[in-house]
Amino acid sequence: MGIYRDIAVSSLWKQNPILGQVLGLCPTLAITTSLINSFSLGLATALVMSLSNFTVSALRAFIPFEVRIPIFILIIAALVTVVDLAMNAWLHDLYLVLGIFIPLIVTNCIVLARVEAFAAKNAVLASTWDGFMMGIGLTAVLSVLGIVREFIGQGTLLSGIEMIIPDAQAIQILPEDYPGFLIGILPPGAFFILGLLMAARNWIEHRASERAKPLPQPAPA
């Protein structure tokens, strides 16, 4: 079980796709205007990552090394098409909001990077777990950005929940006459908030590394 714990810790924190590797910034800055949008796109990406890692790991012995990248992209594109059509059929309103960012999962370097770096070299179960946890790490950061941006920009939480649960309503946290802070729902706002999250992560990592250093030994008399 140690390898699965290490994969989870690495995916969620040490090599987090956004905070650690700074990948996938285009959807991160554009779609995180609310928690529902962020969480939905993150889960769709996590599903694609886990399935693509599973497929590539299962077929890695049959994929020629020279053409592996085109085959990886073909596999990812097929899985993204399935997710895209499923959302269009069952979550059509949400599908219209997320728009082009669902098909663009194909070009998300996070997905291809994990397929190439891990799934093509490891067993099926570990590869599937790696893809899923990397997707959950991405979803967590997207959700935090969505919560902060929605609160600053609209003063609400769960705006758009009716696209998933028809009878549900958003939670109005700030007064209804709150005018909203425009930069919170624009890409520059996401850039500033993401920078603060990265700074906080780096600070925590620095503090942890300082604590891990051995204490200086006293000089011999």
N, C-alpha and C positions, 0 to 999 in steps of 0.2 A: 504493500500500500504506500510505501515511501515515495515511489516515483509519481504516483497520482497526487500526493500531497505537494510534492515539489512543483509539479506542473501547475497546480492550482495557485500556489503562492507566486510563482513566476508570472503567470498570466494575469492575475489580479493586481499585482503590485510591482514586482521587480521589472518585468518586461511588458507592462501594460501597453497595449497597442497605441494609445494616445499619449498618456503621460510619460511613458518610458521610451517608446520608439518614435513618437511624433508622426504616426501614420494616419491616413484617412482624414486629413484636416478639412477637405472640401465638404463632405456631408456633416462633419462635426460643427463647422461654422454656419452652415446654411440651414440645417433642419432642426436644430435644437432650440426652437422658439417656444416649445412647451414640453411638458413631461410625456404626454401621450405620443407625440411625434417622435421624440428621442427614444423612448422605450420601445416603440414598435419597430423602428428602423434597426435598433440594436438587436432585438430578438430575431428579426429576419436575417441579419448578418450572422448572428450566432448559429442559426439553423443551417445556413449555407456553409459556414466554416466547418461545422461538425460533420455534415454530410460529405463535403468535398474531401476533408481529411480521411474520412472512412473509406470513400471510394478509391482515392489515390493510394492509400496504404494497402488496400486489398488487391489492387491491380499493379502495384509497383514492380513486381517481377516480370510483368508482361509489357511494360512501357519502355521502348528504346530510349536510351539516355539522350541521344542526339535530338529527338523531337519531343522531349518531355514537356517543355514549356507550352507549345501549342496544344498538346493533349490536356495538360492541366487546365488551360484556359477554356478548352471545349467542355470539359467536365463541369467546371464552375459555371459556365454560361448555361448549360443544360439545367443545373440545379436552380440557378437564379430564375430561369424561365418558369420552372415549376412553382417557385414561391411567388413570382409575379402574377401568374395566372390564378393561383389560389387566393391571393389577396384581392385581386380584381373580382373574383367570384363571390367571396364571402365577406370581405371588408371593403366594399367598393368606395365608400366615402373616404375612408382612411387611405385607400389606394390613390385616390385623386389628390389628396393633400401631399402625400410623400412623392408622388409624381415620378420624375426621372431618376430619383435617387435609389429606387429599388433596382431597376436594370443596371444602374451604375455600380452595384455591388460587384459585378463582373470585373470591373477595372480597379476595384479597391485593392491597393497593394497589400493590405493586411491579409486578405484571403490567400492570394498567391504566395506571399512570403511564408505563411505557415505550411502550405502544401509543399513548397520547395524545401524549406529548412527542416521540417519535422516529419510530415506524413510520408514523404518519399523515402524515409530512412528508418522508420520505426513501425512497431506492430500496430494492428488495427485498433485495438481497444485504447491503447495509449494515445494514438493519433486522434481518434474521435474525441477523447477527453480533452486533449490539447486544443483542438479546434473549438470545442464547446466553451471551455474556460476562457480562451482568448476572446471569444464573442461576448461572454458575460462580462469580462473586464472592460471591453468596449462599451457594452450596454450601461454599465455602472457609471462610467464617466459621462456618457451622453445624457443619462438620466439626471445626474447632478447638474450639468449645464442647463438642461431643460427646466428643472425646478427653479434654479436661480433666475434664469432669464424670464421665465413666465411670471415669477413673483415680482421682479423689478419692472417688467414691461407692462403687465396687465393687473397685477395684484391678485391673481387667482392661482389655483392649483387644480390639475386634472382638466384643464380646458380642452375640449374636444372629446371627452370621454363618451359623449353620446354617439360618436362614430363607431364605438365598439359595443357599448351597452346603451341601447336606445333610450331607456327611461332614466338614465343617470344624468346628473348635472355637475358642473364644475363647482369647486369650493371657492367662494369669494372671501379671501383672507383680508384684504384691505378694503376700506369703504368703497361703495359702488361709484362714488363720484371721483375716485382716484383717476387722475388724468393719464397715468402711465408714463413711463420713462422710455422714450423712443429708442435710445441707444441699446436698451436691454434686449430688444427684439431684432436689432440689426446685427449683421456679422461682426462689426467692430466690438460690440458688446460681448459677443461670444469669445472673441480674441482676447479681450482683457480678462474675462473670467477664467478662461483656460490658462492664461499666463499665471494667474494667482494660484490655480490648482497645481500647476507644475512647480511653482516656487515652494508651495507648502510641502509637496512630495519630496523635493530636493532637500528641504530643510530637515524633514523627518529622517531622510536617509543619512544626511550629514550627522545629525545628532546620534543616530544609531551606530554609525561607524566610529564616532568619537568615544562612545561608551564601550565599544568593543576593543579599543586599544588597550594594551596592557599598561598598568600603572608603572611609572618610572621607578626603578630600583635605586635605593639610596647608595651614594658612593661609599666604597669601603674606607674605613678609618685609616 
